[in-house]
Amino acid sequence: MLGRVSGPELVTSLSYALNGGQPQPLTIGSDGRRLAARGDFNVDLSIQDLQLGTNQIEIVAESKTGQQVVERVELDYAAEPCPLPLAIDWSQVNEIQDVAHVVDGQWSLARGGISPEEIGYDRLVAIGDMGWRDYEVTVPITVHGINAGCYEQPAVHAGVGIVLHWKGHAHWGRDQWASGQPRFGPSPYGAIGWYCVFHDAGAMLNFFDPDFHRAAEKPQKLPLHVPHVFKVQVRALPDDANRYSLKVWPQGGKEPDEWTLSTTIRYTGYREGAMVLGAHHTAATFGNITVEPLSRPSHASTD
């Protein structure tokens, strides 16, 4: 749950309590990672900690003078499955949260698409079900620009695309940029199919594996302000392997017959998960989305 403190320099502590539980400390941004702007905070909740129905969250800010400000929020949780196929037409959506979950950043809904309002580290919107296994995502993406913050540590590139088999952020402890609250580890995930601009290697289409290695790549520079259709798919193979494929073409043009990139990634426990729209230090617009289930082949090869 995202929020922002007004006058963060006046606040000495910020905490939250879920359903009357013990207060938990909140980090106040910015921190170079998920908390991109001054005053940002993120109540990083696990589904396992929520109760079905209404949950009460109490956020307490304490000032240097000892004054406390309390904000109470109600969160409704329903453990309903999200079946496939799925189609999202943004022109028919009133609020992004009606059809998706904004994980990080402030996002706007306009002109038949969604865009991060403030560009920074991993602006993310999650869609779907943690039980999704074999599926194909199609979404037009328009790149508008690259944030100069991508040239400052801890970033090494800018990128925009789709995360497959997403399971939520992992706790990676803390580092010199972030306190560890909220959790900033972007994996576990199966793979990320996206367009990146690297400090050293330049612009390319590529797949990231869960260890951030480029499992497959192709140099390519996308023109700014021109919508391109991204189609990515994941299909389970034997022995804990998954086959990931990506193709990209100008919207309105003919879809290529062949995949631009395909790669097999083998990791234990990465067999299913939701999808995420991701913009890492990139200004971009994501258009209408379709997600189709893939039929399971009678036999599959890892070659």
Residue pairs with C-beta under 8 A, 6 or more apart in sequence:
1 42
1 43
1 45
1 57
1 73
1 75
2 40
2 41
2 42
2 102
2 104
2 105
2 106
3 40
3 41
3 42
3 43
3 59
4 37
4 39
4 40
4 41
5 11
5 14
5 28
5 39
5 40
5 41
5 61
6 39
7 39
8 28
8 29
8 38
8 39
10 63
10 64
11 28
11 61
11 62
11 63
11 64
12 62
12 63
12 64
13 25
13 61
13 62
14 25
14 26
14 27
14 28
14 41
14 59
14 60
14 61
14 62
15 23
15 24
15 25
15 26
15 59
15 60
16 23
16 24
16 26
16 43
16 57
16 58
16 59
16 60
17 23
17 24
17 57
17 58
17 60
18 24
18 45
18 49
18 50
18 55
18 56
18 57
19 51
19 55
19 56
20 56
23 60
25 181
26 41
26 42
26 43
26 59
26 181
27 35
27 41
27 178
27 179
27 181
27 182
28 35
28 39
28 40
28 41
29 35
29 36
29 37
29 38
29 39
29 40
29 41
30 36
30 37
30 38
30 40
31 177
31 178
31 179
32 121
32 152
32 153
32 154
32 177
32 178
33 121
33 122
33 154
33 177
33 178
33 184
34 42
34 104
34 121
34 122
34 169
34 178
34 182
34 184
35 41
35 42
35 178
35 182
36 104
36 105
36 118
36 120
36 121
36 123
37 118
37 120
42 104
42 182
43 57
43 59
44 169
44 181
44 182
44 183
45 75
46 168
47 77
47 79
50 75
50 77
51 77
52 77
52 78
52 79
53 76
53 77
53 78
54 74
54 75
54 76
55 74
55 75
55 76
55 77
56 72
56 73
56 74
56 75
57 72
57 73
57 74
57 75
58 70
58 71
58 72
58 73
59 70
59 71
59 72
59 73
60 68
60 69
60 70
60 71
61 68
61 69
61 70
61 71
62 68
62 69
63 69
81 129
81 131
82 128
82 129
82 132
83 129
84 132
84 135
84 291
84 292
84 293
85 290
85 291
85 292
85 293
86 127
86 128
86 289
86 290
86 291
87 288
87 289
87 290
87 291
88 99
88 100
88 127
88 288
88 289
88 290
89 288
90 109
90 112
90 113
90 114
90 287
90 288
91 112
91 288
93 99
93 109
95 109
96 102
96 107
96 109
96 114
96 125
99 127
100 125
100 126
100 127
100 277
101 125
101 126
101 127
102 124
102 125
103 124
103 125
103 126
103 169
103 276
104 121
104 122
104 123
104 124
105 116
105 117
105 118
105 120
105 123
105 124
106 116
106 117
106 118
107 114
107 115
107 116
107 117
107 123
107 125
108 114
108 115
108 117
111 285
112 287
112 288
113 140
113 142
113 285
113 286
113 287
113 288
114 125
114 277
114 285
114 286
115 144
115 279
115 283
115 284
115 285
115 286
116 123
116 279
116 283
116 284
119 145
119 147
119 149
119 279
119 281
119 282
119 283
120 147
120 149
120 281
121 149
121 154
121 155
121 280
121 281
122 186
122 278
122 280
123 278
123 279
123 280
124 163
124 276
124 277
124 278
124 279
125 276
125 277
125 286
126 166
126 274
126 275
126 276
127 274
127 275
127 276
127 277
127 289
127 291
128 274
128 275
128 291
129 274
130 167
130 272
130 273
130 274
131 272
132 165
132 272
132 273
132 274
132 275
132 291
133 236
133 271
133 272
134 233
134 234
134 235
134 236
134 293
134 294
134 295
134 296
135 233
135 234
135 275
135 291
135 292
135 293
135 294
136 231
136 232
136 233
136 291
136 292
136 294
137 162
137 164
137 230
137 231
137 232
137 233
137 275
137 289
137 290
137 291
138 229
138 230
138 231
138 289
138 290
138 291
138 292
139 162
139 229
139 230
139 277
139 286
139 287
139 288
139 289
139 290
140 227
140 228
140 229
140 230
140 251
140 286
140 287
140 288
141 160
141 161
141 195
141 227
141 228
141 229
141 230
141 284
141 285
141 286
141 287
142 225
142 226
142 227
142 228
142 284
142 285
142 287
143 160
143 195
143 222
143 224
143 225
143 228
143 282
143 283
143 284
144 224
144 225
144 283
144 284
144 285
145 224
145 282
145 283
146 158
146 197
146 281
146 282
146 283
147 158
147 281
147 282
147 283
149 155
149 281
150 156
150 157
150 158
150 197
150 199
150 280
150 281
150 282
151 199
153 177
154 175
154 177
155 280
155 281
156 198
156 199
157 196
157 197
157 198
157 199
157 280
157 281
158 196
158 197
158 280
158 281
158 282
159 192
159 194
159 195
159 196
159 197
159 278
159 279
159 280
159 281
159 282
160 194
160 195
160 278
160 279
160 280
160 282
160 284
161 192
161 193
161 194
161 195
161 230
161 232
161 278
162 192
162 193
162 194
162 230
162 232
162 275
162 276
162 277
162 278
163 186
163 189
163 191
163 192
163 275
163 276
163 278
164 189
164 190
164 191
164 192
164 193
164 232
164 234
164 244
164 273
164 275
165 189
165 190
165 191
165 234
165 242
165 270
165 271
165 272
165 273
165 274
166 189
166 190
166 273
166 274
166 275
166 276
167 188
167 189
167 273
167 274
168 188
169 182
169 183
169 184
169 185
169 186
170 183
170 185
170 186
170 187
170 188
171 180
171 183
171 185
172 180
172 183
172 184
172 185
173 180
174 180
178 184
187 210
187 211
188 210
188 269
188 270
188 273
189 210
189 270
189 273
189 276
190 210
190 234
190 242
190 244
190 265
190 267
190 270
190 271
190 273
191 207
191 208
191 209
191 210
191 215
191 234
191 242
191 244
191 263
191 265
192 207
192 208
192 278
193 205
193 206
193 207
193 230
193 232
193 244
193 246
193 261
194 205
194 206
194 208
194 230
194 278
195 203
195 204
195 205
195 220
195 222
195 230
195 248
196 203
196 204
196 205
196 206
197 203
198 204
201 219
202 219
202 221
203 219
203 220
203 221
203 222
204 217
204 218
204 219
204 220
205 217
205 218
205 220
205 246
205 248
205 260
205 261
206 214
206 215
206 216
206 217
206 218
206 261
207 214
207 215
207 216
207 217
207 244
207 246
207 261
207 263
207 265
208 214
208 215
209 215
209 265
209 267
210 265
210 267
210 270
215 244
215 263
215 265
216 244
216 261
216 262
216 263
217 261
218 260
218 261
220 248
222 228
222 248
226 250
227 250
227 251
227 285
227 287
228 248
228 249
228 250
228 251
229 248
229 249
229 250
229 251
229 255
230 246
230 247
230 248
231 246
231 247
231 248
231 255
232 244
232 245
232 246
233 244
233 245
233 294
234 242
234 243
234 244
235 242
235 243
235 294
235 297
235 300
236 242
236 243
236 271
236 296
236 300
237 243
237 264
237 300
237 301
237 302
238 300
238 302
239 266
239 302
240 266
240 267
240 268
240 269
240 270
240 271
241 264
241 265
241 266
241 302
242 264
242 265
242 266
242 270
242 271
243 262
243 263
243 264
243 300
243 302
244 262
244 263
244 264
244 265
245 259
245 261
245 262
246 259
246 260
246 261
246 262
247 255
247 256
247 258
247 259
247 260
247 261
248 260
249 255
249 256
251 287
264 302
266 302
275 291
277 286
277 289
